[in-house]
Amino acid sequence: FPGAHGRAWNKLTQGAGGWKTSCVFLPDEKAPGYGVHVKDDSPHWSHVICCASPCFCHALYGRPERWGCRWYQMWVENTRRAAEMGAELVVVTKADGTLGRSQKGEVSFLKNCGYHYTTRTVREFAEDVLNIFMPDRIIADGFSSYPQSKAEKRFKDCF
């Protein structure tokens, strides 16, 4: 899910019991794991001659970032567990279909591991969620016509 739309994610999944995700948001310094860097032992760093491999930030962003890369290790663990359980993996892109910087690393991981996934824009995903939890709504111009649901209003207010 695109980090730029983290607020939309929180609004969409608020109270949606049973919804499973491998997403990891560490929004600020108060979040456990924020700013923590994790060593990347993957083979693509084998050419580096030093005593320690760089952290995952190097593969994700090209350099260390202040928010760290512990979130990525957590996401990988969550995603592997989900795949082992047979969950459907879905990459949610920005509204224009592009990926955020961190998402590019996530999708690279999925491809390198051979995991099958589908792609949905954040708006398509919102419609999917709303259709699951409010299947009787009337669609007009991409959102329900009158009366507008609280969930839809919360989603639209995020953009």
Backbone bond lengths (Angstrom), bond angles and torsions (degrees), N, CA, C in turn:
res aa  C-N    CA-C-N  psi(-1)  N-CA   C-N-CA  omega(-1)  CA-C   N-CA-C  phi
1 F - - - 1.447 - - 1.514 107.66 -
2 P 1.329 119.39 133.65 1.457 120.58 -176.91 1.526 112.24 -63.79
3 G 1.324 116.16 125.40 1.453 121.12 179.68 1.515 113.02 -57.38
4 A 1.329 117.04 -29.60 1.462 121.19 178.59 1.526 111.10 -61.14
5 H 1.322 116.67 -21.47 1.464 121.34 -179.53 1.525 111.30 -112.88
6 G 1.326 116.92 30.86 1.464 121.37 -179.99 1.514 112.60 -57.06
7 R 1.319 116.80 -37.59 1.467 120.50 178.58 1.529 110.39 -63.62
8 A 1.334 116.17 -41.26 1.472 119.83 178.02 1.525 110.33 -63.00
9 W 1.328 116.29 -40.53 1.466 120.36 178.49 1.525 109.80 -59.40
10 N 1.318 116.86 -47.51 1.461 120.61 180.00 1.518 111.17 -60.32
11 K 1.326 116.85 -42.01 1.462 120.51 -179.76 1.524 111.54 -68.19
12 L 1.313 116.59 -42.51 1.467 120.61 -177.85 1.524 112.04 -65.48
13 T 1.304 117.26 -38.59 1.460 120.00 -173.78 1.517 113.10 -97.09
14 Q 1.315 117.53 -1.99 1.451 122.04 178.94 1.521 109.63 -61.18
15 G 1.303 116.39 117.24 1.449 120.28 177.72 1.519 114.58 77.21
16 A 1.328 118.59 4.42 1.465 121.15 179.54 1.527 108.06 -87.33
17 G 1.315 116.58 77.35 1.462 122.45 -174.95 1.509 112.83 -53.73
18 G 1.325 115.37 138.33 1.450 120.80 176.64 1.514 114.53 86.12
19 W 1.320 118.99 -4.06 1.462 121.19 179.97 1.512 108.80 -72.12
20 K 1.315 117.65 128.98 1.466 122.70 -178.11 1.523 110.25 -108.27
21 T 1.321 116.59 140.75 1.455 121.18 178.57 1.515 110.08 -148.65
22 S 1.319 116.00 150.04 1.466 119.65 173.17 1.522 110.17 -100.42
23 C 1.340 116.90 1.41 1.465 121.25 -179.65 1.515 111.06 -60.98
24 V 1.326 115.04 145.02 1.463 122.07 176.82 1.522 107.00 -130.46
25 F 1.323 116.72 118.55 1.461 121.45 174.76 1.516 107.77 -114.57
26 L 1.322 116.12 121.65 1.460 122.56 173.21 1.532 104.91 -116.74
27 P 1.334 117.80 85.05 1.456 121.91 -166.97 1.527 116.81 -68.93
28 D 1.323 117.74 -26.48 1.466 118.57 -177.61 1.525 110.35 -157.68
29 E 1.331 115.02 -178.66 1.458 121.95 -175.12 1.520 113.49 -59.98
30 K 1.320 118.20 -19.96 1.465 121.97 -179.14 1.522 112.45 -78.08
31 A 1.324 117.74 -18.88 1.467 121.88 -177.45 1.527 110.00 -76.02
32 P 1.334 117.91 129.33 1.468 119.94 177.55 1.535 110.52 -58.28
33 G 1.322 116.54 127.53 1.458 121.38 -179.11 1.515 113.70 100.76
34 Y 1.335 117.49 -16.25 1.463 120.92 178.92 1.529 108.89 -63.70
35 G 1.320 116.69 131.20 1.464 121.38 178.35 1.518 114.91 82.86
36 V 1.334 117.54 -2.06 1.471 121.79 -179.25 1.524 108.73 -87.02
37 H 1.329 115.91 133.92 1.461 122.26 179.27 1.531 109.08 -107.27
38 V 1.334 115.73 136.60 1.460 122.08 -176.74 1.518 109.22 -117.42
39 K 1.320 116.07 130.64 1.467 122.89 -179.30 1.533 110.88 -61.34
40 D 1.319 115.49 133.21 1.465 122.41 178.33 1.522 108.25 -98.18
41 D 1.324 117.14 107.18 1.468 121.87 -179.48 1.520 113.07 -94.72
42 S 1.325 117.32 13.10 1.461 119.77 -177.21 1.532 110.96 -67.71
43 P 1.334 117.24 155.30 1.460 121.84 -175.41 1.528 115.35 -61.48
44 H 1.319 118.56 -21.85 1.468 118.67 -176.73 1.533 112.56 -68.47
45 W 1.338 118.73 -8.73 1.468 121.46 176.17 1.524 112.03 -103.65
46 S 1.333 118.23 8.94 1.463 120.71 -176.31 1.527 112.97 -63.91
47 H 1.340 117.85 -19.86 1.464 120.94 179.73 1.536 112.43 -78.43
48 V 1.327 116.80 -13.10 1.462 120.44 -178.79 1.521 108.88 -76.72
49 I 1.335 116.32 122.27 1.460 120.55 -178.72 1.519 107.82 -99.43
50 C 1.308 115.57 96.11 1.457 121.51 175.69 1.521 107.99 -162.89
51 C 1.272 116.35 178.48 1.461 119.08 -175.89 1.522 112.95 -80.29
52 A 1.313 118.59 -15.84 1.457 120.65 -178.73 1.529 110.40 -142.73
53 S 1.310 115.57 142.31 1.462 119.99 175.31 1.519 108.96 -73.02
54 P 1.326 116.98 153.24 1.458 118.81 176.04 1.534 110.08 -67.44
55 C 1.318 115.06 166.81 1.460 118.89 177.17 1.538 109.66 -79.25
56 F 1.331 115.83 173.74 1.460 121.25 -179.29 1.532 112.65 -61.69
57 C 1.325 117.80 -21.90 1.471 120.42 178.40 1.529 111.47 -54.10
58 H 1.325 117.04 -36.29 1.472 120.32 -177.51 1.524 110.97 -62.31
59 A 1.330 117.27 -43.55 1.464 120.53 178.90 1.533 111.10 -72.49
60 L 1.322 116.93 -34.17 1.462 121.22 -176.68 1.528 112.81 -80.14
61 Y 1.334 116.12 -43.76 1.466 120.38 -170.86 1.518 114.42 -125.36
62 G 1.331 117.44 -8.72 1.461 120.62 -178.20 1.512 113.91 89.53
63 R 1.319 116.86 -8.77 1.469 121.96 179.91 1.526 108.63 -166.48
64 P 1.325 117.42 163.69 1.471 119.11 177.29 1.534 111.05 -64.28
65 E 1.309 115.85 142.35 1.467 121.68 176.86 1.522 109.11 -118.59
66 R 1.325 116.64 153.70 1.465 121.01 -174.59 1.533 112.95 -61.75
67 W 1.320 118.09 -30.34 1.469 120.49 -179.40 1.523 112.44 -78.74
68 G 1.340 117.01 -11.16 1.458 121.05 175.98 1.513 113.58 78.44
69 C 1.318 114.72 -169.58 1.463 120.41 -177.36 1.532 112.57 -132.95
70 R 1.318 117.14 12.79 1.469 119.73 175.45 1.524 109.67 -59.83
71 W 1.339 116.77 -35.30 1.463 120.61 178.94 1.524 110.37 -56.16
72 Y 1.340 116.66 -38.78 1.469 121.03 -177.23 1.523 110.16 -66.57
73 Q 1.328 116.83 -44.11 1.467 119.98 177.44 1.529 110.19 -59.69
74 M 1.327 117.06 -42.04 1.465 121.43 178.29 1.527 110.21 -63.60
75 W 1.333 116.83 -42.48 1.461 121.56 179.92 1.528 110.43 -63.29
76 V 1.341 117.09 -44.50 1.472 120.96 178.90 1.523 109.86 -58.69
77 E 1.324 117.56 -46.82 1.469 121.32 179.10 1.525 110.75 -59.76
78 N 1.326 116.93 -46.52 1.472 121.19 179.08 1.521 111.55 -61.76
79 T 1.322 116.72 -42.92 1.460 121.87 -177.25 1.525 111.05 -68.64
80 R 1.313 117.35 -41.68 1.476 120.01 176.53 1.522 111.01 -60.56
81 R 1.345 116.50 -44.16 1.469 120.45 177.95 1.522 110.66 -60.76
82 A 1.327 116.52 -44.15 1.468 120.64 179.95 1.524 110.85 -61.67
83 A 1.330 117.09 -43.87 1.468 121.07 179.77 1.527 110.56 -64.55
84 E 1.325 117.04 -40.78 1.471 120.65 179.08 1.524 111.36 -64.12
85 M 1.333 116.83 -29.59 1.467 121.32 179.27 1.529 111.62 -84.82
86 G 1.333 117.14 -1.76 1.457 120.38 179.00 1.522 114.16 81.15
87 A 1.329 117.22 19.69 1.466 120.56 179.97 1.525 110.42 -69.95
88 E 1.316 115.69 150.79 1.460 121.05 174.08 1.525 107.63 -76.98
89 L 1.324 116.91 123.98 1.460 121.16 179.25 1.523 108.83 -92.54
90 V 1.328 115.99 127.71 1.452 122.00 -177.94 1.529 108.46 -128.15
91 V 1.326 116.28 127.58 1.457 122.21 174.17 1.520 106.53 -97.45
92 V 1.328 116.33 120.68 1.464 121.02 178.72 1.519 107.47 -100.06
93 T 1.336 115.74 119.05 1.468 122.03 -176.80 1.526 110.65 -95.01
94 K 1.309 115.36 175.60 1.461 120.42 171.72 1.526 108.07 -64.84
95 A 1.318 116.39 168.45 1.470 121.04 -177.74 1.522 112.62 -57.19
96 D 1.340 117.10 -30.76 1.468 120.14 -179.20 1.531 113.10 -88.28
97 G 1.331 117.31 5.96 1.465 121.52 176.95 1.517 114.71 88.22
98 T 1.333 117.73 -0.78 1.465 120.03 179.78 1.525 110.68 -88.49
99 L 1.318 114.52 164.75 1.463 121.69 179.19 1.516 110.45 -102.50
100 G 1.322 116.16 149.86 1.455 121.24 171.83 1.523 109.42 -76.52
101 R 1.331 116.67 169.87 1.476 120.39 -178.12 1.526 111.82 -57.79
102 S 1.296 117.30 -48.11 1.466 120.47 -179.27 1.526 110.99 -65.99
103 Q 1.328 116.20 -37.90 1.461 120.16 -179.62 1.519 112.40 -62.03
104 K 1.325 117.49 -31.90 1.465 119.65 178.66 1.527 109.74 -60.42
105 G 1.325 117.05 -39.84 1.461 120.96 176.17 1.513 112.41 -67.74
106 E 1.324 116.52 -38.16 1.460 120.69 178.23 1.532 111.09 -64.07
107 V 1.321 116.44 -46.16 1.460 120.49 179.96 1.528 110.38 -65.72
108 S 1.307 117.20 -36.87 1.467 120.82 175.92 1.530 110.04 -60.10
109 F 1.327 116.80 -43.40 1.469 121.32 176.50 1.527 110.55 -59.16
110 L 1.337 117.22 -47.99 1.467 120.96 -179.34 1.524 111.01 -58.36
111 K 1.335 116.35 -44.73 1.468 120.53 179.98 1.524 111.34 -65.86
112 N 1.331 117.14 -46.65 1.469 121.06 -178.65 1.517 112.38 -62.37
113 C 1.322 117.08 -31.12 1.466 121.22 179.24 1.525 112.47 -87.90
114 G 1.327 116.83 -6.63 1.460 120.30 179.49 1.514 113.72 75.54
115 Y 1.339 117.45 21.52 1.462 120.45 178.76 1.521 109.71 -77.56
116 H 1.330 116.27 135.42 1.456 121.13 175.39 1.526 108.23 -81.78
117 Y 1.319 116.64 136.63 1.462 121.06 177.58 1.520 109.25 -147.34
118 T 1.320 115.21 157.72 1.459 121.16 173.24 1.523 107.66 -111.01
119 T 1.322 115.61 162.69 1.456 121.27 -178.52 1.522 109.38 -121.01
120 R 1.321 116.28 135.31 1.464 122.88 176.82 1.524 107.39 -136.51
121 T 1.335 117.20 141.70 1.463 118.99 172.90 1.525 107.85 -72.53
122 V 1.324 116.67 163.68 1.456 120.49 -179.67 1.530 110.45 -60.47
123 R 1.315 117.15 -34.81 1.476 119.85 178.22 1.534 111.35 -70.62
124 E 1.327 117.07 -42.58 1.469 119.73 177.04 1.524 110.10 -61.95
125 F 1.331 116.22 -41.18 1.458 120.51 178.74 1.530 110.67 -62.53
126 A 1.321 116.35 -42.38 1.465 120.12 178.49 1.522 110.36 -59.94
127 E 1.322 116.45 -43.56 1.463 120.18 177.91 1.535 110.60 -62.56
128 D 1.339 116.54 -40.96 1.473 120.09 177.70 1.524 110.62 -58.78
129 V 1.337 116.08 -46.58 1.463 120.74 -179.13 1.519 110.42 -63.79
130 L 1.331 116.51 -46.17 1.458 119.84 -179.57 1.521 111.72 -63.83
131 N 1.319 117.68 -36.06 1.469 121.03 178.30 1.521 111.88 -66.96
132 I 1.320 116.68 -33.87 1.469 120.31 178.56 1.524 110.55 -69.28
133 F 1.330 116.60 -45.86 1.454 120.37 -173.20 1.523 114.09 -92.07
134 M 1.348 117.67 -14.25 1.457 121.44 178.10 1.523 109.40 -141.93
135 P 1.324 118.49 66.73 1.465 121.45 -173.01 1.524 115.16 -67.20
136 D 1.327 119.68 -17.14 1.463 121.71 -175.38 1.521 114.21 -93.49
137 R 1.314 117.88 7.96 1.460 119.69 -177.67 1.523 110.97 -73.72
138 I 1.306 117.60 157.58 1.465 124.00 -179.94 1.525 107.84 -99.83
139 I 1.340 117.20 126.79 1.472 121.02 -176.60 1.520 110.86 -93.24
140 A 1.329 115.34 134.79 1.469 121.83 173.83 1.524 107.36 -150.24
141 D 1.315 117.62 124.72 1.468 122.15 179.24 1.520 113.35 55.80
142 G 1.320 117.39 36.88 1.462 120.52 175.20 1.512 114.72 87.66
143 F 1.316 118.77 -13.07 1.453 121.47 177.12 1.514 109.01 -135.93
144 S 1.311 116.95 162.21 1.454 121.19 -178.88 1.522 111.33 -59.37
145 S 1.324 114.79 146.55 1.460 118.43 171.88 1.535 107.13 -83.66
146 Y 1.289 118.41 -171.43 1.455 121.93 -175.31 1.515 111.01 -61.10
147 P 1.313 120.33 143.42 1.456 125.23 -8.48 1.541 110.57 -81.17
148 Q 1.302 116.58 143.13 1.459 120.80 -179.73 1.531 109.31 -76.82
149 S 1.315 115.46 134.13 1.461 119.07 -179.48 1.518 110.60 -76.82
150 K 1.316 116.12 157.92 1.466 121.21 177.27 1.523 110.51 -63.10
151 A 1.329 117.53 -39.13 1.471 120.81 -178.91 1.523 110.40 -63.04
152 E 1.328 116.71 -42.42 1.465 119.35 179.41 1.519 111.32 -66.79
153 K 1.314 117.43 -41.00 1.458 119.98 178.05 1.525 109.85 -61.55
154 R 1.337 117.68 -43.45 1.469 120.91 179.22 1.521 109.88 -60.46
155 F 1.341 117.24 -40.62 1.462 119.82 -179.17 1.525 110.50 -66.33
156 K 1.326 117.00 -48.58 1.463 120.58 -177.65 1.532 110.91 -62.00
157 D 1.337 117.51 -33.38 1.454 121.51 -179.55 1.544 112.10 -69.33
158 C 1.308 117.92 -14.74 1.470 121.66 -178.33 1.511 112.46 -81.56
159 F 1.317 118.33 -12.92 1.473 121.19 -176.42 1.508 111.51 -111.72
